[in-house]
Amino acid sequence: MQIQQRKIADLIPYAKNSRTHSDAQVAQIAASIKEFGWTNPILVDGDNGIIAGHGRLMAARKLGMEEVPVIELEGMTDLQKKAYIIADNQLAMNSGWDTGLLTIELTELQSEGFDLDLIGFDANELNKLLEPEVVDGLTDEDAVPDVPDEPFEPEVPL
């Protein structure tokens, strides 16, 4: 598998791509490319047909790029390409978050002054993660009570 540069004008989006990309999401992808560089090549077939990366292509156009990195997937049947176009999008959506760890990471990024708008969460999601709601009466299952100053001995009936 080899990464190559291809002209955007030569790439052919899949006409039946069922994945949609809003203008706001394309702007997020473009901002990500600007911040982090091009980290995920577009996947194409042997005829420059896009298999995965339609949103990245739209973001590259928005950025005024003329070429993008691609990986050509060889040997896929038309049926496999059709299925992979769907699977590539859906499989990523089947994952979840460890919100405790995510909150720690986001808090560290925020404390270092990193622009959290670049990571794809909207303001409401970020607020919920950075300032989780505290519910009275609930404690962490791993919380241990403080040791009392005076030991307590329960009375044992004889």
N, CA, C and O of each residue as an XYZ file, in Angstrom:
632
protein
N       0.848     -1.166      0.000
C       0.000      0.000      0.000
C       0.898      1.235      0.000
O       1.793      1.373      0.834
N       0.645      2.106     -0.930
C       1.508      3.267     -1.096
C       0.667      4.542     -1.213
O      -0.347      4.576     -1.910
N       1.113      5.577     -0.517
C       0.425      6.864     -0.608
C       0.955      7.608     -1.824
O       2.164      7.740     -2.013
N       0.026      8.094     -2.645
C       0.372      8.864     -3.834
C      -0.371     10.194     -3.791
O      -1.386     10.322     -3.106
N       0.134     11.176     -4.520
C      -0.571     12.449     -4.687
C      -1.361     12.387     -5.987
O      -0.829     12.000     -7.027
N      -2.625     12.768     -5.925
C      -3.453     12.806     -7.126
C      -4.127     14.167     -7.208
O      -4.417     14.794     -6.189
N      -4.371     14.614     -8.431
C      -5.082     15.873     -8.639
C      -6.546     15.701     -8.245
O      -7.194     14.714     -8.591
N      -7.039     16.681     -7.522
C      -8.434     16.662     -7.092
C      -9.365     16.553     -8.291
O     -10.382     15.862     -8.228
N      -9.025     17.226     -9.376
C      -9.870     17.224    -10.565
C     -10.003     15.835    -11.179
O     -10.957     15.569    -11.910
N      -9.048     14.943    -10.885
C      -9.088     13.595    -11.452
C      -9.911     12.614    -10.619
O     -10.231     11.523    -11.090
N     -10.258     12.992     -9.383
C     -10.968     12.078     -8.495
C     -12.467     12.123     -8.762
O     -13.036     13.184     -9.017
N     -13.093     10.955     -8.698
C     -14.508     10.830     -9.037
C     -15.289     10.382     -7.796
O     -15.153      9.238     -7.361
N     -16.107     11.274     -7.224
C     -16.927     10.869     -6.078
C     -17.901      9.763     -6.473
O     -18.362      9.703     -7.613
N     -18.205      8.897     -5.521
C     -19.164      7.825     -5.742
C     -20.565      8.426     -5.808
O     -21.015      9.059     -4.853
N     -21.249      8.231     -6.921
C     -22.550      8.865     -7.166
C     -23.616      8.425     -6.157
O     -24.544      9.185     -5.878
N     -23.500      7.222     -5.609
C     -24.508      6.717     -4.678
C     -24.023      6.783     -3.232
O     -24.520      6.047     -2.379
N     -23.064      7.649     -2.951
C     -22.565      7.777     -1.582
C     -23.698      8.242     -0.675
O     -24.229      9.341     -0.840
N     -24.059      7.401      0.276
C     -25.194      7.711      1.145
C     -24.791      8.522      2.377
O     -25.651      8.935      3.155
N     -23.515      8.746      2.556
C     -23.030      9.548      3.681
C     -23.118     11.016      3.301
O     -22.691     11.404      2.213
N     -23.666     11.832      4.184
C     -23.796     13.250      3.898
C     -22.795     14.055      4.715
O     -22.342     13.613      5.771
N     -22.457     15.232      4.221
C     -21.513     16.135      4.889
C     -22.083     17.540      4.838
O     -22.226     18.125      3.765
N     -22.408     18.079      6.006
C     -22.916     19.453      6.058
C     -21.768     20.424      5.815
O     -20.598     20.058      5.925
N     -22.109     21.652      5.487
C     -21.080     22.677      5.315
C     -20.270     22.845      6.600
O     -19.055     23.044      6.555
N     -20.950     22.764      7.745
C     -20.257     22.919      9.032
C     -19.261     21.788      9.257
O     -18.157     22.022      9.749
N     -19.641     20.562      8.900
C     -18.722     19.440      9.086
C     -17.546     19.530      8.130
O     -16.418     19.230      8.521
N     -17.777     19.934      6.898
C     -16.681     20.101      5.939
C     -15.714     21.170      6.454
O     -14.499     21.029      6.317
N     -16.252     22.233      7.041
C     -15.395     23.270      7.631
C     -14.571     22.696      8.782
O     -13.405     23.054      8.949
N     -15.173     21.806      9.576
C     -14.429     21.164     10.664
C     -13.308     20.292     10.119
O     -12.197     20.304     10.651
N     -13.586     19.546      9.077
C     -12.554     18.694      8.468
C     -11.435     19.567      7.909
O     -10.257     19.248      8.070
N     -11.798     20.659      7.255
C     -10.800     21.579      6.703
C      -9.930     22.156      7.825
O      -8.709     22.234      7.688
N     -10.556     22.556      8.928
C      -9.793     23.095     10.061
C      -8.859     22.034     10.635
O      -7.736     22.339     11.035
N      -9.325     20.795     10.673
C      -8.495     19.694     11.164
C      -7.287     19.473     10.257
O      -6.177     19.255     10.741
N      -7.501     19.527      8.953
C      -6.398     19.361      7.999
C      -5.382     20.490      8.174
O      -4.174     20.258      8.140
N      -5.881     21.712      8.360
C      -4.971     22.848      8.570
C      -4.158     22.689      9.851
O      -2.964     22.987      9.868
N      -4.789     22.227     10.911
C      -4.121     22.108     12.214
C      -3.173     20.912     12.297
O      -2.043     21.038     12.770
N      -3.641     19.749     11.832
C      -2.907     18.509     12.040
C      -2.200     17.990     10.788
O      -1.407     17.051     10.865
N      -2.485     18.597      9.641
C      -1.932     18.088      8.391
C      -2.849     17.020      7.811
O      -3.924     16.743      8.343
N      -2.410     16.442      6.736
C      -3.214     15.432      6.056
C      -2.839     14.086      6.653
O      -1.794     13.529      6.316
N      -3.684     13.552      7.539
C      -3.353     12.338      8.280
C      -4.082     11.096      7.797
O      -3.768      9.988      8.231
N      -5.049     11.264      6.909
C      -5.875     10.146      6.481
C      -6.125     10.249      4.977
O      -7.024     10.973      4.550
N      -5.341      9.533      4.170
C      -5.497      9.636      2.716
C      -6.878      9.212      2.231
O      -7.576      8.446      2.895
N      -7.252      9.709      1.090
C      -8.488      9.306      0.416
C      -8.246      7.939     -0.205
O      -7.184      7.699     -0.780
N      -9.215      7.045     -0.095
C      -9.100      5.715     -0.681
C      -9.801      5.713     -2.030
O     -10.957      6.120     -2.144
N      -9.085      5.248     -3.053
C      -9.632      5.228     -4.410
C      -9.482      3.844     -5.018
O      -8.668      3.032     -4.578
N     -10.299      3.597     -6.051
C     -10.136      2.363     -6.816
C      -9.178      2.624     -7.972
O      -8.621      3.717     -8.070
N      -8.982      1.675     -8.819
C      -8.043      1.809     -9.922
C      -8.431      2.819    -10.972
O      -7.621      3.151    -11.837
N      -9.665      3.323    -10.916
C     -10.141      4.305    -11.888
C     -10.339      5.688    -11.269
O     -11.069      6.514    -11.817
N      -9.690      5.946    -10.125
C      -9.802      7.215     -9.388
C     -11.180      7.438     -8.771
O     -11.517      8.558     -8.387
N     -11.977      6.372     -8.675
C     -13.272      6.467     -7.997
C     -13.049      6.461     -6.493
O     -12.316      5.623     -5.968
N     -13.678      7.389     -5.815
C     -13.488      7.485     -4.368
C     -14.275      6.382     -3.663
O     -15.470      6.193     -3.895
N     -13.563      5.661     -2.793
C     -14.172      4.635     -1.958
C     -14.421      5.204     -0.562
O     -15.474      4.967      0.029
N     -13.459      5.949     -0.041
C     -13.604      6.582      1.277
C     -12.856      7.906      1.255
O     -11.740      7.998      0.742
N     -13.488      8.928      1.821
C     -12.829     10.220      1.902
C     -13.559     11.336      1.186
O     -12.951     12.345      0.830
N     -14.848     11.172      0.969
C     -15.619     12.216      0.294
C     -15.577     13.533      1.065
O     -15.424     14.597      0.466
N     -15.711     13.467      2.375
C     -15.657     14.676      3.199
C     -14.289     15.330      3.159
O     -14.180     16.556      3.124
N     -13.249     14.517      3.165
C     -11.884     15.060      3.082
C     -11.653     15.737      1.730
O     -10.979     16.764      1.653
N     -12.217     15.155      0.662
C     -12.099     15.776     -0.661
C     -12.796     17.135     -0.672
O     -12.262     18.105     -1.210
N     -13.982     17.204     -0.081
C     -14.714     18.472     -0.027
C     -13.930     19.505      0.777
O     -13.896     20.680      0.412
N     -13.305     19.076      1.862
C     -12.500     19.982      2.682
C     -11.280     20.460      1.907
O     -10.909     21.630      2.003
N     -10.655     19.580      1.147
C      -9.488     19.961      0.344
C      -9.878     21.008     -0.697
O      -9.132     21.955     -0.946
N     -11.041     20.830     -1.296
C     -11.530     21.840     -2.253
C     -11.744     23.178     -1.545
O     -11.386     24.229     -2.075
N     -12.325     23.133     -0.353
C     -12.562     24.350      0.418
C     -11.245     25.061      0.736
O     -11.191     26.290      0.778
N     -10.190     24.282      0.960
C      -8.873     24.849      1.262
C      -8.107     25.291      0.012
O      -7.016     25.853      0.110
N      -8.690     25.032     -1.164
C      -8.041     25.431     -2.407
C      -6.879     24.537     -2.816
O      -6.007     24.954     -3.579
N      -6.867     23.324     -2.315
C      -5.789     22.396     -2.666
C      -5.988     21.887     -4.092
O      -7.115     21.796     -4.577
N      -4.897     21.561     -4.746
C      -4.977     21.001     -6.088
C      -4.715     19.500     -6.103
O      -5.177     18.790     -6.996
N      -3.968     19.021     -5.106
C      -3.658     17.595     -5.007
C      -3.918     17.125     -3.581
O      -3.847     17.896     -2.624
N      -4.222     15.834     -3.472
C      -4.448     15.227     -2.164
C      -3.766     13.858     -2.131
O      -3.547     13.240     -3.173
N      -3.433     13.392     -0.928
C      -2.860     12.045     -0.831
C      -3.957     10.995     -0.983
O      -5.057     11.143     -0.451
N      -3.641      9.949     -1.709
C      -4.580      8.844     -1.902
C      -3.860      7.522     -1.715
O      -2.642      7.420     -1.865
N      -4.640      6.531     -1.388
C      -4.182      5.145     -1.411
C      -5.109      4.416     -2.367
O      -6.331      4.477     -2.234
N      -4.523      3.733     -3.320
C      -5.328      2.982     -4.280
C      -5.534      1.576     -3.742
O      -4.577      0.852     -3.466
N      -6.801      1.204     -3.598
C      -7.144     -0.142     -3.144
C      -7.330     -1.020     -4.373
O      -8.215     -0.789     -5.196
N      -6.493     -2.010     -4.474
C      -6.551     -2.891     -5.634
C      -7.284     -4.180     -5.294
O      -7.257     -4.642     -4.153
N      -7.921     -4.739     -6.269
C      -8.491     -6.066     -6.136
C      -9.872     -6.142     -5.521
O     -10.377     -7.244     -5.306
N     -10.498     -5.028     -5.233
C     -11.855     -5.082     -4.698
C     -12.849     -5.246     -5.838
O     -12.725     -4.615     -6.888
N     -13.828     -6.097     -5.615
C     -14.896     -6.220     -6.603
C     -15.822     -5.013     -6.452
O     -15.737     -4.285     -5.463
N     -16.691     -4.802     -7.415
C     -17.665     -3.705     -7.321
C     -18.548     -3.871     -6.090
O     -18.890     -2.892     -5.427
N     -18.914     -5.107     -5.790
C     -19.742     -5.379     -4.626
C     -18.988     -5.047     -3.328
O     -19.566     -4.458     -2.414
N     -17.713     -5.417     -3.244
C     -16.906     -5.094     -2.069
C     -16.741     -3.587     -1.906
O     -16.823     -3.079     -0.788
N     -16.511     -2.870     -2.988
C     -16.380     -1.410     -2.914
C     -17.666     -0.792     -2.373
O     -17.633      0.054     -1.479
N     -18.786     -1.221     -2.921
C     -20.086     -0.701     -2.498
C     -20.284     -0.944     -1.002
O     -20.726     -0.049     -0.281
N     -19.964     -2.139     -0.537
C     -20.123     -2.475      0.878
C     -19.133     -1.702      1.745
O     -19.490     -1.246      2.831
N     -17.892     -1.550      1.279
C     -16.888     -0.851      2.087
C     -17.208      0.637      2.238
O     -16.935      1.227      3.283
N     -17.775      1.233      1.218
C     -18.165      2.647      1.292
C     -19.127      2.858      2.462
O     -19.040      3.864      3.166
N     -20.026      1.927      2.665
C     -20.959      2.019      3.791
C     -20.260      1.636      5.093
O     -20.383      2.344      6.092
N     -19.537      0.534      5.088
C     -18.891      0.031      6.306
C     -17.888      1.027      6.874
O     -17.806      1.190      8.091
N     -17.135      1.687      6.025
C     -16.121      2.637      6.490
C     -16.750      3.727      7.350
O     -16.153      4.156      8.337
N     -17.925      4.170      6.996
C     -18.622      5.203      7.764
C     -19.325      4.630      8.989
O     -19.232      5.198     10.078
N     -20.018      3.524      8.824
C     -20.822      2.991      9.916
C     -19.963      2.404     11.036
O     -20.293      2.582     12.208
N     -18.897      1.727     10.716
C     -18.078      1.099     11.752
C     -17.516      2.129     12.722
O     -17.413      1.860     13.919
N     -17.154      3.298     12.221
C     -16.653      4.353     13.111
C     -17.749      4.845     14.046
O     -17.470      5.232     15.181
N     -18.984      4.834     13.582
C     -20.103      5.314     14.398
C     -20.481      4.318     15.488
O     -21.172      4.681     16.440
N     -20.039      3.074     15.364
C     -20.393      2.051     16.338
C     -19.540      2.106     17.601
O     -19.769      1.330     18.529
N     -18.573      2.998     17.653
C     -17.736      3.103     18.845
C     -18.362      4.073     19.837
O     -19.317      4.780     19.515
N     -17.819      4.097     21.031
C     -18.325      4.993     22.067
C     -17.173      5.754     22.699
O     -16.053      5.744     22.188
N     -17.455      6.412     23.810
C     -16.450      7.187     24.531
C     -16.396      6.730     25.985
O     -17.421      6.384     26.573
N     -15.214      6.732     26.553
C     -15.047      6.648     28.002
C     -15.086      8.101     28.446
O     -14.075      8.800     28.384
N     -16.254      8.560     28.895
C     -16.430      9.991     29.157
C     -15.523     10.498     30.275
O     -15.127     11.663     30.266
N     -15.191      9.644     31.229
C     -14.270     10.067     32.288
C     -12.905     10.404     31.725
O     -12.341     11.455     32.031
N     -12.371      9.512     30.901
C     -11.064      9.762     30.279
C     -11.135     10.906     29.275
O     -10.205     11.704     29.167
N     -12.238     10.981     28.546
C     -12.407     12.068     27.585
C     -12.408     13.415     28.297
O     -11.784     14.366     27.826
N     -13.098     13.504     29.418
C     -13.133     14.750     30.189
C     -11.733     15.132     30.664
O     -11.360     16.304     30.619
N     -10.963     14.153     31.116
C      -9.578     14.421     31.548
C      -8.758     14.976     30.390
O      -8.049     15.970     30.550
N      -8.851     14.342     29.230
C      -8.085     14.784     28.061
C      -8.508     16.183     27.621
O      -7.661     17.031     27.339
N      -9.818     16.422     27.563
C     -10.312     17.738     27.148
C      -9.885     18.825     28.129
O      -9.521     19.927     27.717
N      -9.927     18.523     29.411
C      -9.520     19.485     30.434
C      -8.041     19.826     30.285
O      -7.656     20.989     30.408
N      -7.213     18.820     30.021
C      -5.782     19.072     29.815
C      -5.543     19.928     28.580
O      -4.739     20.860     28.611
N      -6.245     19.610     27.487
C      -6.105     20.415     26.267
C      -6.525     21.854     26.522
O      -5.844     22.791     26.104
N      -7.651     22.025     27.210
C      -8.160     23.369     27.497
C      -7.181     24.142     28.390
O      -6.941     25.328     28.165
N      -6.622     23.478     29.390
C      -5.706     24.172     30.303
C      -4.419     24.607     29.598
O      -3.754     25.546     30.035
N      -4.076     23.927     28.518
C      -2.887     24.297     27.734
C      -3.216     25.309     26.641
O      -2.337     25.720     25.884
N      -4.487     25.711     26.560
C      -4.883     26.735     25.600
C      -5.176     26.217     24.203
O      -5.256     27.006     23.262
N      -5.342     24.889     24.044
C      -5.642     24.345     22.718
C      -7.068     24.710     22.323
O      -7.970     24.697     23.162
N      -7.273     25.034     21.056
C      -8.581     25.406     20.534
C      -9.452     24.159     20.410
O      -9.298     23.387     19.465
N     -10.362     23.961     21.356
C     -11.204     22.768     21.366
C     -12.204     22.733     20.220
O     -12.797     21.687     19.960
N     -12.404     23.847     19.532
C     -13.281     23.841     18.359
C     -12.733     22.947     17.250
O     -13.479     22.537     16.361
N     -11.451     22.644     17.295
C     -10.813     21.866     16.234
C     -11.048     20.363     16.348
O     -10.674     19.612     15.447
N     -11.660     19.916     17.438
C     -11.769     18.466     17.612
C     -13.157     17.910     17.320
O     -13.373     16.705     17.454
N     -14.101     18.760     16.925
C     -15.356     18.253     16.393
C     -16.555     18.246     17.316
O     -17.664     17.966     16.861
N     -16.381     18.544     18.602
C     -17.537     18.593     19.495
C     -18.174     19.976     19.409
O     -17.475     20.977     19.247
N     -19.514     20.030     19.519
C     -20.135     21.345     19.547
C     -20.044     21.907     20.969
O     -19.676     21.194     21.903
N     -20.379     23.173     21.124
C     -20.216     23.866     22.407
C     -21.006     23.198     23.530
O     -20.514     23.098     24.654
N     -22.218     22.741     23.242
C     -23.033     22.080     24.273
C     -22.383     20.782     24.754
O     -22.339     20.505     25.952
N     -21.879     19.990     23.802
C     -21.210     18.743     24.178
C     -19.980     19.027     25.031
O     -19.752     18.360     26.040
N     -19.193     20.014     24.627
C     -17.993     20.360     25.395
C     -18.355     20.818     26.806
O     -17.704     20.420     27.772
N     -19.385     21.649     26.932
C     -19.801     22.116     28.259
C     -20.209     20.952     29.156
O     -19.848     20.919     30.333
N     -20.951     20.007     28.614
C     -21.373     18.846     29.405
C     -20.174     18.010     29.835
O     -20.149     17.480     30.946
N     -19.186     17.892     28.959
C     -18.005     17.090     29.283
C     -17.063     17.810     30.244
O     -16.474     17.187     31.127
N     -16.925     19.111     30.071
C     -15.982     19.863     30.896
C     -16.579     20.260     32.248
O     -15.846     20.485     33.211
N     -17.894     20.343     32.315
C     -18.572     20.698     33.565
C     -19.707     19.713     33.794
O     -20.879     20.073     33.677
N     -19.359     18.452     34.124
C     -20.420     17.454     34.279
C     -21.377     17.812     35.403
O     -20.985     18.393     36.415
N     -22.634     17.455     35.205
C     -23.674     17.731     36.195
C     -23.408     16.900     37.446
O     -23.145     15.700     37.356
N     -23.476     17.532     38.601
C     -23.291     16.841     39.877
C     -24.671     16.555     40.448
O     -25.498     17.456     40.592
N     -24.905     15.297     40.767
C     -26.187     14.888     41.317
C     -25.983     14.577     42.794
O     -25.202     13.696     43.152
N     -26.702     15.318     43.654
C     -26.595     15.100     45.093
C     -26.993     13.673     45.448
O     -27.930     13.110     44.882
N     -26.259     13.105     46.399
C     -26.598     11.782     46.898
C     -25.897     10.653     46.178
O     -25.882      9.529     46.679
N     -25.318     10.911     45.029
C     -24.611      9.863     44.311
C     -23.118     10.004     44.548
O     -22.576     11.108     44.497
N     -22.466      8.903     44.805
C     -21.018      8.934     45.010
C     -20.354      8.010     44.021
O     -20.982      7.118     43.450
N     -19.093      8.239     43.833
C     -18.291      7.385     42.966
C     -18.223      6.000     43.592
O     -18.003      5.872     44.796
N     -18.408      4.968     42.787
C     -18.385      3.609     43.327
C     -17.029      3.234     43.917
O     -16.943      2.301     44.716
N     -15.975      3.945     43.537
C     -14.641      3.685     44.080
C     -14.278      4.615     45.234
O     -13.170      4.536     45.766
N     -15.199      5.496     45.627
C     -14.911      6.440     46.707
C     -14.820      5.686     48.037
O     -15.609      4.782     48.312
N     -13.846      6.079     48.845
C     -13.636      5.466     50.155
C     -13.831      6.558     51.203
O     -13.264      7.642     51.073
N     -14.637      6.283     52.257
C     -14.841      7.314     53.269
C     -13.569      7.582     54.070
O     -12.697      6.719     54.181
N     -13.476      8.798     54.630
C     -12.327      9.152     55.462
C     -12.333      8.296     56.723
O     -13.388      7.884     57.204
N     -11.147      8.037     57.248
C     -11.015      7.286     58.487
C     -11.383      8.214     59.635
O     -10.878      9.335     59.694
N     -12.271      7.770     60.573
C     -12.664      8.655     61.678
C     -11.511      8.872     62.668
O     -10.622      8.030     62.797
N     -11.544     10.017     63.364
C     -10.514     10.309     64.370
C     -10.599      9.320     65.531
O      -9.575      8.849     66.026
N     -11.811      9.010     65.959
C     -12.034      8.067     67.059
C     -12.520      6.750     66.468
O     -13.495      6.732     65.717
N     -11.850      5.645     66.801
C     -12.328      4.368     66.288
C     -13.711      4.038     66.827
O     -14.050      4.412     67.950
N     -14.487      3.356     66.050
C     -15.840      2.980     66.435
C     -15.892      1.476     66.581
O     -15.526      0.742     65.663
N     -16.351      1.015     67.747
C     -16.493     -0.416     67.964
C     -17.973     -0.732     68.098
O     -18.627     -0.262     69.029
N     -18.498     -1.517     67.186
C     -19.909     -1.860     67.308
C     -20.133     -2.778     68.515
O     -19.274     -3.590     68.860
N     -21.287     -2.635     69.140
C     -21.630     -3.523     70.240
C     -22.037     -4.870     69.669
O     -22.811     -4.957     68.715
N     -21.505     -5.898     70.263
C     -21.827     -7.232     69.822
C     -22.727     -7.874     70.869
O     -22.318     -8.008     72.022
N     -23.932     -8.273     70.503
C     -24.815     -8.899     71.500
C     -24.248    -10.236     71.954
O     -23.657    -10.980     71.171
N     -24.441    -10.525     73.236
C     -23.966    -11.796     73.789
C     -24.997    -12.860     73.729
O     -24.746    -13.987     74.157
